[in-house]
């Protein structure tokens, strides 16, 4: 699973207008999502040298991530090289 963050937010953002190509700024209650990235491991770096997603590879890591707090910071690291296979 990708490690990510979610946050409700109220504010102005661009939004699509049905039937139009242009978007307009509107104030709404938004649900914002993002996934975290970290430095790439040696397998990913030749393909994408800037970053790779933070991947939670065990149910225990997912549970820790969802509990939040500073004790989850150690999960924000690249997967070991041997855990990534390119196909």
PyMOL Python script that loads the backbone (N, CA, C, O; Angstrom):
from pymol import cmd

cmd.read_pdbstr("""\
ATOM      1  N   UNK A   1       0.836  -1.176   0.000  1.00  0.00           N
ATOM      2  CA  UNK A   1       0.000   0.000   0.000  1.00  0.00           C
ATOM      3  C   UNK A   1       0.881   1.238   0.000  1.00  0.00           C
ATOM      4  O   UNK A   1       1.953   1.251   0.604  1.00  0.00           O
ATOM      5  N   UNK A   2       0.423   2.266  -0.675  1.00  0.00           N
ATOM      6  CA  UNK A   2       1.120   3.547  -0.630  1.00  0.00           C
ATOM      7  C   UNK A   2       0.768   4.246   0.680  1.00  0.00           C
ATOM      8  O   UNK A   2      -0.386   4.234   1.108  1.00  0.00           O
ATOM      9  N   UNK A   3       1.763   4.850   1.307  1.00  0.00           N
ATOM     10  CA  UNK A   3       1.490   5.703   2.466  1.00  0.00           C
ATOM     11  C   UNK A   3       0.946   7.024   1.948  1.00  0.00           C
ATOM     12  O   UNK A   3       1.481   7.591   0.995  1.00  0.00           O
ATOM     13  N   UNK A   4      -0.094   7.502   2.559  1.00  0.00           N
ATOM     14  CA  UNK A   4      -0.687   8.746   2.099  1.00  0.00           C
ATOM     15  C   UNK A   4      -1.274   9.540   3.236  1.00  0.00           C
ATOM     16  O   UNK A   4      -1.302   9.101   4.386  1.00  0.00           O
ATOM     17  N   UNK A   5      -1.740  10.714   2.888  1.00  0.00           N
ATOM     18  CA  UNK A   5      -2.368  11.592   3.854  1.00  0.00           C
ATOM     19  C   UNK A   5      -3.700  12.067   3.292  1.00  0.00           C
ATOM     20  O   UNK A   5      -3.881  12.162   2.078  1.00  0.00           O
ATOM     21  N   UNK A   6      -4.615  12.359   4.185  1.00  0.00           N
ATOM     22  CA  UNK A   6      -5.938  12.853   3.835  1.00  0.00           C
ATOM     23  C   UNK A   6      -6.246  14.020   4.747  1.00  0.00           C
ATOM     24  O   UNK A   6      -5.885  14.027   5.923  1.00  0.00           O
ATOM     25  N   UNK A   7      -6.914  14.997   4.188  1.00  0.00           N
ATOM     26  CA  UNK A   7      -7.293  16.141   5.006  1.00  0.00           C
ATOM     27  C   UNK A   7      -8.525  16.808   4.420  1.00  0.00           C
ATOM     28  O   UNK A   7      -8.541  17.136   3.233  1.00  0.00           O
ATOM     29  N   UNK A   8      -9.559  17.016   5.232  1.00  0.00           N
ATOM     30  CA  UNK A   8     -10.662  17.859   4.755  1.00  0.00           C
ATOM     31  C   UNK A   8     -10.213  19.317   4.795  1.00  0.00           C
ATOM     32  O   UNK A   8      -9.469  19.719   5.689  1.00  0.00           O
ATOM     33  N   UNK A   9     -10.668  20.106   3.821  1.00  0.00           N
ATOM     34  CA  UNK A   9     -10.250  21.500   3.741  1.00  0.00           C
ATOM     35  C   UNK A   9     -11.353  22.305   3.075  1.00  0.00           C
ATOM     36  O   UNK A   9     -11.983  21.838   2.126  1.00  0.00           O
ATOM     37  N   UNK A  10     -11.585  23.496   3.563  1.00  0.00           N
ATOM     38  CA  UNK A  10     -12.534  24.407   2.949  1.00  0.00           C
ATOM     39  C   UNK A  10     -11.759  25.572   2.376  1.00  0.00           C
ATOM     40  O   UNK A  10     -10.994  26.233   3.078  1.00  0.00           O
ATOM     41  N   UNK A  11     -11.966  25.818   1.086  1.00  0.00           N
ATOM     42  CA  UNK A  11     -11.253  26.916   0.458  1.00  0.00           C
ATOM     43  C   UNK A  11     -11.524  26.958  -1.026  1.00  0.00           C
ATOM     44  O   UNK A  11     -12.354  26.218  -1.553  1.00  0.00           O
ATOM     45  N   UNK A  12     -10.802  27.845  -1.686  1.00  0.00           N
ATOM     46  CA  UNK A  12     -10.981  28.076  -3.115  1.00  0.00           C
ATOM     47  C   UNK A  12     -10.012  27.227  -3.929  1.00  0.00           C
ATOM     48  O   UNK A  12      -8.805  27.231  -3.689  1.00  0.00           O
ATOM     49  N   UNK A  13     -10.569  26.499  -4.898  1.00  0.00           N
ATOM     50  CA  UNK A  13      -9.759  25.691  -5.820  1.00  0.00           C
ATOM     51  C   UNK A  13     -10.412  25.723  -7.181  1.00  0.00           C
ATOM     52  O   UNK A  13     -11.585  26.070  -7.314  1.00  0.00           O
ATOM     53  N   UNK A  14      -9.641  25.357  -8.197  1.00  0.00           N
ATOM     54  CA  UNK A  14     -10.215  25.222  -9.534  1.00  0.00           C
ATOM     55  C   UNK A  14     -11.101  23.987  -9.578  1.00  0.00           C
ATOM     56  O   UNK A  14     -10.741  22.937  -9.045  1.00  0.00           O
ATOM     57  N   UNK A  15     -12.249  24.115 -10.209  1.00  0.00           N
ATOM     58  CA  UNK A  15     -13.171  22.996 -10.329  1.00  0.00           C
ATOM     59  C   UNK A  15     -13.740  22.966 -11.746  1.00  0.00           C
ATOM     60  O   UNK A  15     -13.873  24.005 -12.393  1.00  0.00           O
ATOM     61  N   UNK A  16     -14.068  21.790 -12.211  1.00  0.00           N
ATOM     62  CA  UNK A  16     -14.625  21.636 -13.553  1.00  0.00           C
ATOM     63  C   UNK A  16     -16.036  22.192 -13.614  1.00  0.00           C
ATOM     64  O   UNK A  16     -16.789  22.158 -12.640  1.00  0.00           O
ATOM     65  N   UNK A  17     -16.367  22.706 -14.790  1.00  0.00           N
ATOM     66  CA  UNK A  17     -17.722  23.188 -15.051  1.00  0.00           C
ATOM     67  C   UNK A  17     -18.319  22.251 -16.092  1.00  0.00           C
ATOM     68  O   UNK A  17     -17.772  22.124 -17.187  1.00  0.00           O
ATOM     69  N   UNK A  18     -19.436  21.591 -15.771  1.00  0.00           N
ATOM     70  CA  UNK A  18     -20.038  20.667 -16.737  1.00  0.00           C
ATOM     71  C   UNK A  18     -20.293  21.348 -18.084  1.00  0.00           C
ATOM     72  O   UNK A  18     -20.863  22.437 -18.146  1.00  0.00           O
ATOM     73  N   UNK A  19     -19.863  20.686 -19.157  1.00  0.00           N
ATOM     74  CA  UNK A  19     -20.069  21.206 -20.511  1.00  0.00           C
ATOM     75  C   UNK A  19     -19.073  22.250 -20.958  1.00  0.00           C
ATOM     76  O   UNK A  19     -19.183  22.756 -22.075  1.00  0.00           O
ATOM     77  N   UNK A  20     -18.109  22.590 -20.132  1.00  0.00           N
ATOM     78  CA  UNK A  20     -17.112  23.609 -20.488  1.00  0.00           C
ATOM     79  C   UNK A  20     -15.708  23.023 -20.385  1.00  0.00           C
ATOM     80  O   UNK A  20     -15.461  22.104 -19.604  1.00  0.00           O
ATOM     81  N   UNK A  21     -14.791  23.568 -21.185  1.00  0.00           N
ATOM     82  CA  UNK A  21     -13.401  23.129 -21.118  1.00  0.00           C
ATOM     83  C   UNK A  21     -12.644  23.847 -20.001  1.00  0.00           C
ATOM     84  O   UNK A  21     -11.723  23.286 -19.406  1.00  0.00           O
ATOM     85  N   UNK A  22     -13.034  25.075 -19.724  1.00  0.00           N
ATOM     86  CA  UNK A  22     -12.338  25.860 -18.705  1.00  0.00           C
ATOM     87  C   UNK A  22     -12.838  25.495 -17.317  1.00  0.00           C
ATOM     88  O   UNK A  22     -13.980  25.072 -17.138  1.00  0.00           O
ATOM     89  N   UNK A  23     -11.977  25.665 -16.362  1.00  0.00           N
ATOM     90  CA  UNK A  23     -12.368  25.462 -14.969  1.00  0.00           C
ATOM     91  C   UNK A  23     -12.489  26.824 -14.298  1.00  0.00           C
ATOM     92  O   UNK A  23     -11.924  27.810 -14.771  1.00  0.00           O
ATOM     93  N   UNK A  24     -13.219  26.875 -13.206  1.00  0.00           N
ATOM     94  CA  UNK A  24     -13.389  28.121 -12.464  1.00  0.00           C
ATOM     95  C   UNK A  24     -13.009  27.893 -11.002  1.00  0.00           C
ATOM     96  O   UNK A  24     -13.026  26.768 -10.503  1.00  0.00           O
ATOM     97  N   UNK A  25     -12.670  28.982 -10.340  1.00  0.00           N
ATOM     98  CA  UNK A  25     -12.358  28.904  -8.906  1.00  0.00           C
ATOM     99  C   UNK A  25     -13.657  28.954  -8.117  1.00  0.00           C
ATOM    100  O   UNK A  25     -14.503  29.824  -8.323  1.00  0.00           O
ATOM    101  N   UNK A  26     -13.789  27.983  -7.198  1.00  0.00           N
ATOM    102  CA  UNK A  26     -14.958  27.947  -6.341  1.00  0.00           C
ATOM    103  C   UNK A  26     -14.535  27.566  -4.931  1.00  0.00           C
ATOM    104  O   UNK A  26     -13.562  26.839  -4.732  1.00  0.00           O
ATOM    105  N   UNK A  27     -15.278  28.067  -3.962  1.00  0.00           N
ATOM    106  CA  UNK A  27     -15.053  27.708  -2.570  1.00  0.00           C
ATOM    107  C   UNK A  27     -15.975  26.539  -2.237  1.00  0.00           C
ATOM    108  O   UNK A  27     -17.186  26.612  -2.441  1.00  0.00           O
ATOM    109  N   UNK A  28     -15.390  25.469  -1.725  1.00  0.00           N
ATOM    110  CA  UNK A  28     -16.132  24.259  -1.353  1.00  0.00           C
ATOM    111  C   UNK A  28     -15.458  23.611  -0.157  1.00  0.00           C
ATOM    112  O   UNK A  28     -14.379  24.024   0.269  1.00  0.00           O
ATOM    113  N   UNK A  29     -16.112  22.592   0.374  1.00  0.00           N
ATOM    114  CA  UNK A  29     -15.478  21.661   1.301  1.00  0.00           C
ATOM    115  C   UNK A  29     -14.842  20.582   0.437  1.00  0.00           C
ATOM    116  O   UNK A  29     -15.540  19.890  -0.304  1.00  0.00           O
ATOM    117  N   UNK A  30     -13.535  20.434   0.524  1.00  0.00           N
ATOM    118  CA  UNK A  30     -12.795  19.497  -0.316  1.00  0.00           C
ATOM    119  C   UNK A  30     -12.245  18.370   0.529  1.00  0.00           C
ATOM    120  O   UNK A  30     -12.000  18.544   1.723  1.00  0.00           O
ATOM    121  N   UNK A  31     -12.052  17.217  -0.082  1.00  0.00           N
ATOM    122  CA  UNK A  31     -11.312  16.104   0.517  1.00  0.00           C
ATOM    123  C   UNK A  31      -9.991  16.014  -0.235  1.00  0.00           C
ATOM    124  O   UNK A  31      -9.970  15.637  -1.407  1.00  0.00           O
ATOM    125  N   UNK A  32      -8.905  16.351   0.416  1.00  0.00           N
ATOM    126  CA  UNK A  32      -7.584  16.372  -0.223  1.00  0.00           C
ATOM    127  C   UNK A  32      -6.815  15.108   0.135  1.00  0.00           C
ATOM    128  O   UNK A  32      -6.798  14.691   1.293  1.00  0.00           O
ATOM    129  N   UNK A  33      -6.186  14.506  -0.854  1.00  0.00           N
ATOM    130  CA  UNK A  33      -5.405  13.294  -0.677  1.00  0.00           C
ATOM    131  C   UNK A  33      -4.045  13.481  -1.343  1.00  0.00           C
ATOM    132  O   UNK A  33      -3.920  14.199  -2.335  1.00  0.00           O
ATOM    133  N   UNK A  34      -3.049  12.836  -0.794  1.00  0.00           N
ATOM    134  CA  UNK A  34      -1.721  12.809  -1.409  1.00  0.00           C
ATOM    135  C   UNK A  34      -1.008  11.555  -0.928  1.00  0.00           C
ATOM    136  O   UNK A  34      -1.232  11.096   0.192  1.00  0.00           O
ATOM    137  N   UNK A  35      -0.147  11.003  -1.777  1.00  0.00           N
ATOM    138  CA  UNK A  35       0.679   9.916  -1.277  1.00  0.00           C
ATOM    139  C   UNK A  35       2.086  10.438  -1.078  1.00  0.00           C
ATOM    140  O   UNK A  35       2.530  11.355  -1.769  1.00  0.00           O
ATOM    141  N   UNK A  36       2.777   9.840  -0.125  1.00  0.00           N
ATOM    142  CA  UNK A  36       4.114  10.294   0.235  1.00  0.00           C
ATOM    143  C   UNK A  36       5.159   9.673  -0.675  1.00  0.00           C
ATOM    144  O   UNK A  36       5.007   8.551  -1.158  1.00  0.00           O
ATOM    145  N   UNK A  37       6.223  10.433  -0.895  1.00  0.00           N
ATOM    146  CA  UNK A  37       7.366   9.920  -1.640  1.00  0.00           C
ATOM    147  C   UNK A  37       8.611  10.036  -0.780  1.00  0.00           C
ATOM    148  O   UNK A  37       8.645  10.747   0.224  1.00  0.00           O
ATOM    149  N   UNK A  38       9.620   9.319  -1.206  1.00  0.00           N
ATOM    150  CA  UNK A  38      10.907   9.329  -0.520  1.00  0.00           C
ATOM    151  C   UNK A  38      11.992   9.191  -1.581  1.00  0.00           C
ATOM    152  O   UNK A  38      11.685   9.067  -2.767  1.00  0.00           O
ATOM    153  N   UNK A  39      13.228   9.211  -1.177  1.00  0.00           N
ATOM    154  CA  UNK A  39      14.304   9.035  -2.152  1.00  0.00           C
ATOM    155  C   UNK A  39      14.181   7.636  -2.767  1.00  0.00           C
ATOM    156  O   UNK A  39      13.757   6.699  -2.089  1.00  0.00           O
ATOM    157  N   UNK A  40      14.548   7.489  -4.045  1.00  0.00           N
ATOM    158  CA  UNK A  40      14.407   6.186  -4.688  1.00  0.00           C
ATOM    159  C   UNK A  40      15.477   5.212  -4.218  1.00  0.00           C
ATOM    160  O   UNK A  40      16.579   5.609  -3.840  1.00  0.00           O
ATOM    161  N   UNK A  41      15.129   3.915  -4.250  1.00  0.00           N
ATOM    162  CA  UNK A  41      16.148   2.905  -3.978  1.00  0.00           C
ATOM    163  C   UNK A  41      16.949   2.691  -5.258  1.00  0.00           C
ATOM    164  O   UNK A  41      16.693   3.356  -6.261  1.00  0.00           O
ATOM    165  N   UNK A  42      17.905   1.781  -5.239  1.00  0.00           N
ATOM    166  CA  UNK A  42      18.789   1.570  -6.396  1.00  0.00           C
ATOM    167  C   UNK A  42      18.078   0.985  -7.600  1.00  0.00           C
ATOM    168  O   UNK A  42      18.567   1.130  -8.721  1.00  0.00           O
ATOM    169  N   UNK A  43      16.945   0.333  -7.411  1.00  0.00           N
ATOM    170  CA  UNK A  43      16.186  -0.236  -8.527  1.00  0.00           C
ATOM    171  C   UNK A  43      15.380   0.850  -9.223  1.00  0.00           C
ATOM    172  O   UNK A  43      15.310   0.875 -10.452  1.00  0.00           O
ATOM    173  N   UNK A  44      14.784   1.728  -8.471  1.00  0.00           N
ATOM    174  CA  UNK A  44      13.915   2.772  -9.019  1.00  0.00           C
ATOM    175  C   UNK A  44      14.707   3.966  -9.549  1.00  0.00           C
ATOM    176  O   UNK A  44      14.290   4.587 -10.526  1.00  0.00           O
ATOM    177  N   UNK A  45      15.830   4.297  -8.934  1.00  0.00           N
ATOM    178  CA  UNK A  45      16.594   5.501  -9.277  1.00  0.00           C
ATOM    179  C   UNK A  45      16.938   5.638 -10.760  1.00  0.00           C
ATOM    180  O   UNK A  45      16.851   6.750 -11.281  1.00  0.00           O
ATOM    181  N   UNK A  46      17.325   4.567 -11.476  1.00  0.00           N
ATOM    182  CA  UNK A  46      17.620   4.754 -12.900  1.00  0.00           C
ATOM    183  C   UNK A  46      16.386   5.149 -13.729  1.00  0.00           C
ATOM    184  O   UNK A  46      16.522   5.741 -14.799  1.00  0.00           O
ATOM    185  N   UNK A  47      15.203   4.825 -13.240  1.00  0.00           N
ATOM    186  CA  UNK A  47      13.966   5.134 -13.956  1.00  0.00           C
ATOM    187  C   UNK A  47      13.398   6.471 -13.515  1.00  0.00           C
ATOM    188  O   UNK A  47      12.939   7.266 -14.336  1.00  0.00           O
ATOM    189  N   UNK A  48      13.432   6.711 -12.217  1.00  0.00           N
ATOM    190  CA  UNK A  48      12.903   7.958 -11.661  1.00  0.00           C
ATOM    191  C   UNK A  48      13.843   8.421 -10.542  1.00  0.00           C
ATOM    192  O   UNK A  48      13.670   8.032  -9.386  1.00  0.00           O
ATOM    193  N   UNK A  49      14.831   9.246 -10.880  1.00  0.00           N
ATOM    194  CA  UNK A  49      15.877   9.595  -9.920  1.00  0.00           C
ATOM    195  C   UNK A  49      15.443  10.519  -8.784  1.00  0.00           C
ATOM    196  O   UNK A  49      16.173  10.664  -7.803  1.00  0.00           O
ATOM    197  N   UNK A  50      14.269  11.147  -8.894  1.00  0.00           N
ATOM    198  CA  UNK A  50      13.872  12.099  -7.860  1.00  0.00           C
ATOM    199  C   UNK A  50      13.195  11.451  -6.665  1.00  0.00           C
ATOM    200  O   UNK A  50      13.448  11.840  -5.524  1.00  0.00           O
ATOM    201  N   UNK A  51      12.338  10.469  -6.910  1.00  0.00           N
ATOM    202  CA  UNK A  51      11.550   9.942  -5.788  1.00  0.00           C
ATOM    203  C   UNK A  51      10.880   8.631  -6.156  1.00  0.00           C
ATOM    204  O   UNK A  51      10.782   8.255  -7.324  1.00  0.00           O
ATOM    205  N   UNK A  52      10.421   7.951  -5.112  1.00  0.00           N
ATOM    206  CA  UNK A  52       9.566   6.777  -5.263  1.00  0.00           C
ATOM    207  C   UNK A  52       8.514   6.849  -4.156  1.00  0.00           C
ATOM    208  O   UNK A  52       8.733   7.512  -3.142  1.00  0.00           O
ATOM    209  N   UNK A  53       7.376   6.172  -4.338  1.00  0.00           N
ATOM    210  CA  UNK A  53       6.372   6.211  -3.282  1.00  0.00           C
ATOM    211  C   UNK A  53       6.843   5.493  -2.028  1.00  0.00           C
ATOM    212  O   UNK A  53       7.627   4.546  -2.096  1.00  0.00           O
ATOM    213  N   UNK A  54       6.361   5.950  -0.895  1.00  0.00           N
ATOM    214  CA  UNK A  54       6.562   5.232   0.353  1.00  0.00           C
ATOM    215  C   UNK A  54       5.568   4.077   0.345  1.00  0.00           C
ATOM    216  O   UNK A  54       4.357   4.295   0.330  1.00  0.00           O
ATOM    217  N   UNK A  55       6.077   2.858   0.353  1.00  0.00           N
ATOM    218  CA  UNK A  55       5.229   1.676   0.270  1.00  0.00           C
ATOM    219  C   UNK A  55       5.248   0.952   1.611  1.00  0.00           C
ATOM    220  O   UNK A  55       6.302   0.610   2.147  1.00  0.00           O
ATOM    221  N   UNK A  56       4.053   0.735   2.127  1.00  0.00           N
ATOM    222  CA  UNK A  56       3.894  -0.004   3.385  1.00  0.00           C
ATOM    223  C   UNK A  56       3.683  -1.458   2.996  1.00  0.00           C
ATOM    224  O   UNK A  56       2.647  -1.798   2.426  1.00  0.00           O
ATOM    225  N   UNK A  57       4.634  -2.311   3.292  1.00  0.00           N
ATOM    226  CA  UNK A  57       4.644  -3.664   2.726  1.00  0.00           C
ATOM    227  C   UNK A  57       4.087  -4.748   3.637  1.00  0.00           C
ATOM    228  O   UNK A  57       3.970  -5.900   3.220  1.00  0.00           O
ATOM    229  N   UNK A  58       3.743  -4.403   4.867  1.00  0.00           N
ATOM    230  CA  UNK A  58       3.185  -5.420   5.762  1.00  0.00           C
ATOM    231  C   UNK A  58       1.911  -4.885   6.417  1.00  0.00           C
ATOM    232  O   UNK A  58       1.744  -3.671   6.540  1.00  0.00           O
ATOM    233  N   UNK A  59       1.021  -5.767   6.832  1.00  0.00           N
ATOM    234  CA  UNK A  59      -0.172  -5.303   7.556  1.00  0.00           C
ATOM    235  C   UNK A  59       0.189  -4.527   8.824  1.00  0.00           C
ATOM    236  O   UNK A  59      -0.514  -3.591   9.206  1.00  0.00           O
ATOM    237  N   UNK A  60       1.279  -4.916   9.470  1.00  0.00           N
ATOM    238  CA  UNK A  60       1.715  -4.216  10.686  1.00  0.00           C
ATOM    239  C   UNK A  60       2.143  -2.780  10.367  1.00  0.00           C
ATOM    240  O   UNK A  60       1.828  -1.855  11.116  1.00  0.00           O
ATOM    241  N   UNK A  61       2.864  -2.595   9.248  1.00  0.00           N
ATOM    242  CA  UNK A  61       3.252  -1.245   8.844  1.00  0.00           C
ATOM    243  C   UNK A  61       2.018  -0.394   8.538  1.00  0.00           C
ATOM    244  O   UNK A  61       1.960   0.776   8.917  1.00  0.00           O
ATOM    245  N   UNK A  62       1.040  -0.975   7.857  1.00  0.00           N
ATOM    246  CA  UNK A  62      -0.200  -0.248   7.543  1.00  0.00           C
ATOM    247  C   UNK A  62      -0.920   0.163   8.821  1.00  0.00           C
ATOM    248  O   UNK A  62      -1.406   1.288   8.932  1.00  0.00           O
ATOM    249  N   UNK A  63      -0.986  -0.731   9.761  1.00  0.00           N
ATOM    250  CA  UNK A  63      -1.656  -0.435  11.027  1.00  0.00           C
ATOM    251  C   UNK A  63      -0.928   0.683  11.778  1.00  0.00           C
ATOM    252  O   UNK A  63      -1.558   1.586  12.328  1.00  0.00           O
ATOM    253  N   UNK A  64       0.391   0.612  11.793  1.00  0.00           N
ATOM    254  CA  UNK A  64       1.176   1.673  12.440  1.00  0.00           C
ATOM    255  C   UNK A  64       0.953   3.007  11.748  1.00  0.00           C
ATOM    256  O   UNK A  64       0.763   4.028  12.409  1.00  0.00           O
ATOM    257  N   UNK A  65       0.977   3.002  10.396  1.00  0.00           N
ATOM    258  CA  UNK A  65       0.789   4.235   9.636  1.00  0.00           C
ATOM    259  C   UNK A  65      -0.564   4.870   9.955  1.00  0.00           C
ATOM    260  O   UNK A  65      -0.662   6.083  10.146  1.00  0.00           O
ATOM    261  N   UNK A  66      -1.587   4.051  10.008  1.00  0.00           N
ATOM    262  CA  UNK A  66      -2.934   4.552  10.252  1.00  0.00           C
ATOM    263  C   UNK A  66      -3.093   5.074  11.686  1.00  0.00           C
ATOM    264  O   UNK A  66      -3.979   5.887  11.949  1.00  0.00           O
ATOM    265  N   UNK A  67      -2.247   4.615  12.612  1.00  0.00           N
ATOM    266  CA  UNK A  67      -2.335   5.113  13.987  1.00  0.00           C
ATOM    267  C   UNK A  67      -1.763   6.522  14.103  1.00  0.00           C
ATOM    268  O   UNK A  67      -2.090   7.246  15.044  1.00  0.00           O
ATOM    269  N   UNK A  68      -0.909   6.920  13.151  1.00  0.00           N
ATOM    270  CA  UNK A  68      -0.368   8.274  13.123  1.00  0.00           C
ATOM    271  C   UNK A  68       0.657   8.534  14.201  1.00  0.00           C
ATOM    272  O   UNK A  68       1.019   7.641  14.966  1.00  0.00           O
ATOM    273  N   UNK A  69       1.115   9.759  14.251  1.00  0.00           N
ATOM    274  CA  UNK A  69       2.065  10.175  15.272  1.00  0.00           C
ATOM    275  C   UNK A  69       3.507  10.118  14.805  1.00  0.00           C
ATOM    276  O   UNK A  69       3.818   9.574  13.745  1.00  0.00           O
ATOM    277  N   UNK A  70       4.369  10.686  15.611  1.00  0.00           N
ATOM    278  CA  UNK A  70       5.792  10.753  15.277  1.00  0.00           C
ATOM    279  C   UNK A  70       6.442   9.381  15.185  1.00  0.00           C
ATOM    280  O   UNK A  70       7.452   9.220  14.501  1.00  0.00           O
ATOM    281  N   UNK A  71       5.870   8.385  15.870  1.00  0.00           N
ATOM    282  CA  UNK A  71       6.474   7.051  15.835  1.00  0.00           C
ATOM    283  C   UNK A  71       6.318   6.364  14.477  1.00  0.00           C
ATOM    284  O   UNK A  71       6.842   5.268  14.279  1.00  0.00           O
ATOM    285  N   UNK A  72       5.608   6.993  13.543  1.00  0.00           N
ATOM    286  CA  UNK A  72       5.484   6.419  12.195  1.00  0.00           C
ATOM    287  C   UNK A  72       6.517   6.984  11.223  1.00  0.00           C
ATOM    288  O   UNK A  72       6.599   6.529  10.082  1.00  0.00           O
ATOM    289  N   UNK A  73       7.300   7.959  11.653  1.00  0.00           N
ATOM    290  CA  UNK A  73       8.264   8.586  10.744  1.00  0.00           C
ATOM    291  C   UNK A  73       9.261   7.599  10.162  1.00  0.00           C
ATOM    292  O   UNK A  73       9.724   7.791   9.038  1.00  0.00           O
ATOM    293  N   UNK A  74       9.605   6.545  10.900  1.00  0.00           N
ATOM    294  CA  UNK A  74      10.571   5.571  10.391  1.00  0.00           C
ATOM    295  C   UNK A  74      10.015   4.755   9.224  1.00  0.00           C
ATOM    296  O   UNK A  74      10.777   4.070   8.542  1.00  0.00           O
ATOM    297  N   UNK A  75       8.707   4.813   8.981  1.00  0.00           N
ATOM    298  CA  UNK A  75       8.109   4.103   7.841  1.00  0.00           C
ATOM    299  C   UNK A  75       8.327   4.852   6.528  1.00  0.00           C
ATOM    300  O   UNK A  75       8.144   4.281   5.453  1.00  0.00           O
ATOM    301  N   UNK A  76       8.707   6.098   6.605  1.00  0.00           N
ATOM    302  CA  UNK A  76       8.882   6.935   5.421  1.00  0.00           C
ATOM    303  C   UNK A  76      10.283   6.751   4.851  1.00  0.00           C
ATOM    304  O   UNK A  76      11.152   7.614   4.975  1.00  0.00           O
ATOM    305  N   UNK A  77      10.468   5.601   4.224  1.00  0.00           N
ATOM    306  CA  UNK A  77      11.773   5.246   3.664  1.00  0.00           C
ATOM    307  C   UNK A  77      11.537   4.414   2.407  1.00  0.00           C
ATOM    308  O   UNK A  77      10.445   3.877   2.219  1.00  0.00           O
ATOM    309  N   UNK A  78      12.552   4.299   1.542  1.00  0.00           N
ATOM    310  CA  UNK A  78      12.381   3.461   0.356  1.00  0.00           C
ATOM    311  C   UNK A  78      12.343   1.983   0.726  1.00  0.00           C
ATOM    312  O   UNK A  78      12.901   1.564   1.740  1.00  0.00           O
ATOM    313  N   UNK A  79      11.679   1.213  -0.109  1.00  0.00           N
ATOM    314  CA  UNK A  79      11.719  -0.237   0.067  1.00  0.00           C
ATOM    315  C   UNK A  79      13.140  -0.730  -0.162  1.00  0.00           C
ATOM    316  O   UNK A  79      13.881  -0.116  -0.930  1.00  0.00           O
ATOM    317  N   UNK A  80      13.533  -1.807   0.475  1.00  0.00           N
ATOM    318  CA  UNK A  80      14.842  -2.401   0.156  1.00  0.00           C
ATOM    319  C   UNK A  80      14.887  -2.797  -1.320  1.00  0.00           C
ATOM    320  O   UNK A  80      13.865  -3.168  -1.897  1.00  0.00           O
ATOM    321  N   UNK A  81      16.060  -2.720  -1.923  1.00  0.00           N
ATOM    322  CA  UNK A  81      16.208  -3.058  -3.342  1.00  0.00           C
ATOM    323  C   UNK A  81      15.622  -4.425  -3.675  1.00  0.00           C
ATOM    324  O   UNK A  81      14.975  -4.584  -4.710  1.00  0.00           O
ATOM    325  N   UNK A  82      15.841  -5.413  -2.810  1.00  0.00           N
ATOM    326  CA  UNK A  82      15.399  -6.773  -3.097  1.00  0.00           C
ATOM    327  C   UNK A  82      13.878  -6.930  -3.043  1.00  0.00           C
ATOM    328  O   UNK A  82      13.351  -7.965  -3.451  1.00  0.00           O
ATOM    329  N   UNK A  83      13.168  -5.917  -2.545  1.00  0.00           N
ATOM    330  CA  UNK A  83      11.705  -5.980  -2.472  1.00  0.00           C
ATOM    331  C   UNK A  83      11.042  -5.439  -3.728  1.00  0.00           C
ATOM    332  O   UNK A  83       9.819  -5.501  -3.854  1.00  0.00           O
ATOM    333  N   UNK A  84      11.833  -4.907  -4.665  1.00  0.00           N
ATOM    334  CA  UNK A  84      11.287  -4.304  -5.890  1.00  0.00           C
ATOM    335  C   UNK A  84      11.724  -5.118  -7.093  1.00  0.00           C
ATOM    336  O   UNK A  84      12.908  -5.401  -7.279  1.00  0.00           O
ATOM    337  N   UNK A  85      10.742  -5.489  -7.906  1.00  0.00           N
ATOM    338  CA  UNK A  85      11.026  -6.207  -9.141  1.00  0.00           C
ATOM    339  C   UNK A  85      10.432  -5.447 -10.307  1.00  0.00           C
ATOM    340  O   UNK A  85       9.256  -5.083 -10.278  1.00  0.00           O
ATOM    341  N   UNK A  86      11.225  -5.204 -11.326  1.00  0.00           N
ATOM    342  CA  UNK A  86      10.736  -4.541 -12.532  1.00  0.00           C
ATOM    343  C   UNK A  86      10.340  -5.587 -13.557  1.00  0.00           C
ATOM    344  O   UNK A  86      11.082  -6.535 -13.818  1.00  0.00           O
ATOM    345  N   UNK A  87       9.175  -5.405 -14.128  1.00  0.00           N
ATOM    346  CA  UNK A  87       8.731  -6.349 -15.172  1.00  0.00           C
ATOM    347  C   UNK A  87       8.452  -5.650 -16.457  1.00  0.00           C
ATOM    348  O   UNK A  87       8.070  -6.290 -17.438  1.00  0.00           O
TER     349      UNK A  87
END
""", "prot")
cmd.dss("prot")
cmd.show_as("cartoon", "prot")
cmd.util.cbc("prot")
cmd.orient("prot")
